[in-house]
Amino acid sequence: MALFEASEYLERIRKTKDRMAQAGIDVLIVADPANMNYLTGYDGWSFYVPQVVVVNIDEEEPIWIGRGMDVNGAKHTTFLSHTNLFGYPDDYVQSLIKHPMNFVADILKEKGCETKALGVEMDAYYFSARCYEEITKSLPSAKFKDGNLLVNWVRNIKSAQEIEYMKQAGKIVEKVMQTAIDTVAPGVRECDAVAAIYQAQISGTAEYGGDYAAIVPMMPTGEKTSTPHLTWTDEPYENEVAVNLELAACRHRYHCPMARTLYLGSNPPVKLKDTAEVVAEGLNAALDAIKPGMLCEEVELVWRNIIAKAGLEKESRIGYAMGLNYPPDWGEHTASLRPGDKTVLAPNMTFHMILGMWMDDWGFECSESFRVTDAGCETFAQFPRKLFIKS
């Protein structure tokens, strides 16, 4: 059963077709699992093999093409007519002599698309070099165009139901972050703390359960807080060290990330406390400044002006569009809060503002997920923005 009304999927498809027409694309071959989900509702851990949704500008409904054993999954999760679901035989899987994209090409030939302008997502994680090689070889008369991020930009503005799922994820992530702060302690193994966090992510709240997040808990400790993307070990936490907690909750594939820093001990370094205060000030100021019509780069400038007063600077972007996604990323790869990004903010755009200060041998993180509203912005979760100290 699809999670949205058929009318919402059809409206998403209409907007996608408008962008296809602007790009001169007759048929769009969608391999990004989040885009497949967005357009049809398809949801399964099957993206480790080639699968696509094909949007023909002249047809009302897309078609889904995937592994034969996953057709029933498409019947359960998409709004599509069963006649628009096609499964390839299992001897296509990880074969050296043929490829699922050959099967996709055969379907396109049956549909009369072999000479049309075909868009493919050239930079999608699950559209490999061999996928491109095989489909172009199988359709030599087609004109191939780059359709990368075409659907992603349609996804940029969320519907009321999408926002509701993200609000539910926000309630779950409050529980997840509190679980992390309650569990992480000197002597506790990092892996055991993460196990408790996973339990909180999946069990969710009394009202609604959670889904697996697109990114695992990232929880560097000690000197490793100087970098953002480390996970965990089986070592016990030590005393008088910081732990960065970048976590998330997911509800029906819609995410709410959150980052905080926890200090284990009673004597956090002055530089850590001072940085935490200015980061929280900059975060609050940036959130307060957001309004429709503002440019992404203008949001970043508010933050940059605050931290400059403390002699600090941050080279990396401070946020990005996010929401519906699958591993390995909850970001949507469209708008970023950084200098030079002139994307205009509009109501129901959703972002993760991640203010990470990663120094030579220490770091601090604080983040919020939010949506742009008609008058400003609204965070999906409510949790103190500060350095947590646990002695």
Residue pairs with C-beta under 8 A, 6 or more apart in sequence:
1 76
1 77
2 9
2 40
2 41
2 77
2 78
2 79
3 41
3 161
3 165
3 252
4 41
4 79
4 159
4 161
6 79
8 159
8 161
9 39
9 40
9 41
9 79
10 60
12 38
12 39
12 154
13 39
13 55
13 60
13 61
13 62
15 154
16 28
16 39
16 55
16 150
16 151
16 154
17 55
17 57
19 150
19 153
19 154
20 26
20 28
20 55
20 57
20 119
20 147
20 150
21 57
23 119
23 145
23 147
23 150
24 117
24 145
25 57
25 117
25 118
25 119
25 145
25 147
25 150
26 56
26 57
26 58
26 113
26 116
26 117
26 118
27 54
27 55
27 56
27 57
27 108
27 113
27 116
27 117
27 118
27 119
28 54
28 55
28 118
28 119
28 147
28 150
28 151
29 52
29 53
29 54
29 104
29 118
29 119
29 120
29 121
29 135
29 147
30 36
30 39
30 52
30 53
30 54
30 55
30 62
30 121
30 147
30 151
31 50
31 51
31 52
31 120
31 121
31 124
31 126
31 127
31 131
32 121
32 124
32 125
32 126
32 127
32 151
32 152
33 42
33 47
33 51
33 126
33 326
34 155
34 253
34 324
34 325
34 326
34 332
35 53
35 121
35 124
35 151
35 152
35 155
36 42
36 51
36 52
36 53
36 64
37 43
37 253
37 324
37 326
38 151
38 154
38 155
38 324
39 53
39 55
39 62
39 151
40 53
40 62
40 64
40 74
40 78
40 79
40 80
41 77
41 78
41 79
41 80
42 53
42 64
42 66
42 73
42 74
42 77
42 78
43 73
43 77
43 253
44 70
44 73
44 74
44 77
46 66
46 67
46 70
46 73
47 126
47 326
48 126
49 66
49 67
49 93
49 94
49 100
50 66
50 99
50 100
50 101
50 104
50 126
50 128
50 131
51 64
51 65
51 66
51 67
51 70
51 100
52 64
52 65
52 66
52 104
53 62
53 63
53 64
53 65
54 62
54 63
54 64
54 65
54 104
54 107
54 108
55 62
56 62
56 63
56 111
56 113
61 80
61 81
61 84
62 80
62 84
63 80
63 84
63 85
63 86
63 107
63 111
64 74
64 78
64 80
64 84
64 85
64 86
65 86
65 87
65 88
65 100
65 103
65 104
65 107
66 74
66 86
66 87
66 88
67 87
67 88
67 90
67 92
67 93
67 100
68 87
68 88
68 89
68 90
69 87
69 90
70 87
71 85
71 86
71 87
74 80
74 85
75 82
75 85
78 85
86 103
86 107
88 100
88 103
91 98
92 98
92 99
92 100
92 102
92 103
93 100
99 130
99 131
99 134
101 130
101 131
101 134
101 135
101 138
102 134
102 135
102 138
104 135
105 114
105 134
105 135
105 138
105 139
106 138
108 114
108 118
108 139
108 142
109 139
113 142
114 139
114 141
114 142
115 141
115 142
116 142
116 143
117 142
117 143
117 144
117 145
118 135
118 139
118 142
118 143
118 144
118 145
119 144
119 145
119 146
119 147
119 150
120 127
120 132
120 135
120 144
120 145
120 146
120 147
120 148
121 127
121 147
121 148
121 149
121 150
122 132
122 146
122 147
122 148
123 148
123 149
124 148
125 328
125 329
136 142
136 144
149 333
149 334
152 332
152 333
152 334
153 334
155 323
155 324
155 332
155 334
156 321
156 332
156 334
156 335
156 349
157 346
157 347
157 348
157 349
158 166
158 323
158 348
158 349
158 350
158 371
159 348
162 254
162 323
162 324
162 348
163 348
163 350
163 371
165 251
165 252
165 254
166 251
166 254
166 255
166 256
166 323
166 350
166 369
166 371
166 380
167 380
168 207
168 208
168 251
168 254
169 210
169 248
169 249
169 250
169 251
169 254
169 255
169 256
169 380
170 249
170 256
170 369
170 379
170 380
170 381
170 382
171 205
171 207
171 249
171 381
172 200
172 201
172 204
172 205
172 208
172 210
172 249
172 250
172 251
172 256
173 247
173 248
173 249
173 256
173 257
173 258
173 369
173 380
173 381
174 381
174 382
174 383
175 200
175 204
175 205
175 249
176 197
176 200
176 201
176 247
176 248
176 249
176 258
177 245
177 247
177 258
177 260
177 381
177 383
178 383
179 196
179 197
179 199
179 200
180 193
180 196
180 197
180 217
180 219
180 245
180 247
180 262
181 245
181 260
181 262
181 388
181 390
183 192
183 193
183 196
183 197
184 193
184 219
184 237
184 243
184 245
184 262
184 264
184 390
185 237
185 264
185 390
186 236
186 237
186 238
186 239
186 264
186 265
187 236
187 237
188 236
188 237
189 234
189 235
189 236
189 237
190 219
190 221
190 232
190 233
190 234
190 235
190 236
190 237
191 232
191 233
191 234
193 219
193 232
193 237
194 217
194 219
194 231
194 232
197 217
197 247
198 217
200 210
201 210
201 212
201 213
201 247
201 248
201 249
201 250
202 209
202 210
202 211
202 212
203 209
203 210
204 210
204 249
204 251
208 251
210 249
210 250
210 251
211 250
211 251
211 252
211 253
212 250
213 247
213 248
213 249
213 250
213 255
213 330
214 248
214 250
214 255
214 325
214 326
214 327
214 328
214 329
214 330
215 246
215 248
215 257
215 327
215 328
215 329
215 330
216 231
217 231
217 232
217 245
217 246
217 247
218 228
218 229
218 230
218 231
218 244
218 246
218 247
219 230
219 231
219 232
219 243
219 244
219 245
219 246
220 226
220 227
220 228
220 230
220 231
220 243
220 244
220 363
221 237
221 238
221 241
221 242
221 243
221 244
222 238
222 241
222 242
223 361
223 362
224 230
225 242
225 243
225 244
225 261
225 358
225 362
225 363
225 364
225 365
226 358
226 359
226 360
226 361
226 362
226 363
227 358
227 363
228 244
228 246
228 356
228 358
228 363
228 365
237 243
237 264
238 264
239 264
239 265
240 264
240 265
240 267
241 263
241 264
241 265
242 261
242 262
242 263
242 264
242 268
242 272
242 362
242 363
242 364
243 261
243 262
243 263
243 264
244 259
244 261
244 356
244 363
244 364
244 365
245 259
245 260
245 261
245 262
245 365
246 257
246 258
246 259
246 354
246 365
246 367
247 257
247 258
247 259
248 255
248 256
248 257
248 258
248 330
249 255
249 256
250 256
250 330
253 324
253 325
253 326
254 323
254 324
255 322
255 323
255 324
255 325
255 330
255 369
256 369
256 380
256 381
257 322
257 330
257 352
257 354
257 367
257 369
258 367
258 368
258 369
258 381
258 383
259 354
259 356
259 365
259 366
259 367
260 365
260 366
260 367
260 383
260 388
261 272
261 276
261 363
261 364
261 365
261 366
261 387
261 388
262 388
262 389
262 390
263 272
263 387
263 388
263 389
263 390
264 390
264 391
265 389
265 390
265 391
266 389
266 391
268 387
268 389
269 362
271 362
272 362
272 364
272 387
273 387
274 310
275 310
275 312
275 357
275 364
276 364
276 366
276 386
276 387
278 306
278 307
278 309
278 310
278 312
279 307
279 355
279 357
279 364
279 366
280 366
280 385
280 386
281 306
282 302
282 303
282 306
282 307
282 355
283 303
283 353
283 355
283 366
283 367
283 368
283 385
284 385
285 302
285 303
285 306
286 299
286 300
286 302
286 303
286 306
286 318
286 337
286 353
287 353
287 368
287 370
287 377
287 379
288 376
289 298
289 299
289 302
290 299
290 345
290 370
290 372
290 376
290 377
291 345
291 372
291 375
291 376
291 377
292 345
292 346
292 347
292 372
292 373
292 374
292 375
293 344
293 345
294 344
294 345
295 341
295 342
295 343
295 344
295 345
296 335
296 336
296 337
296 338
296 341
296 342
296 343
296 345
297 337
297 338
297 339
297 340
297 341
297 342
299 318
299 319
299 337
299 345
299 353
300 317
300 318
300 319
300 337
300 338
300 339
300 341
301 339
303 314
303 318
303 337
303 355
304 313
304 314
307 313
307 314
312 357
314 355
314 356
314 357
316 338
316 356
317 336
317 337
317 338
317 341
318 337
318 338
318 353
318 354
318 355
319 336
319 337
319 351
319 352
319 353
319 354
320 331
320 332
320 333
320 334
320 335
320 336
320 337
320 351
320 352
320 354
321 331
321 332
321 333
321 334
321 335
321 336
321 349
321 350
321 351
322 330
322 331
322 332
322 350
322 351
322 352
322 369
323 330
323 332
323 350
324 332
325 331
325 332
330 352
331 352
334 343
335 341
335 343
335 349
335 351
336 343
337 351
337 353
345 372
346 372
347 371
347 372
347 373
347 374
348 371
348 372
349 371
349 372
350 369
350 370
350 371
350 372
351 369
351 370
351 371
351 372
352 367
352 368
352 369
353 367
353 368
353 369
353 370
354 365
354 367
355 365
355 366
355 367
356 363
356 364
356 365
356 367
357 363
357 364
357 365
364 387
366 385
366 386
368 379
368 381
368 385
369 379
369 380
369 381
370 377
370 378
370 379
370 380
371 377
371 378
371 380
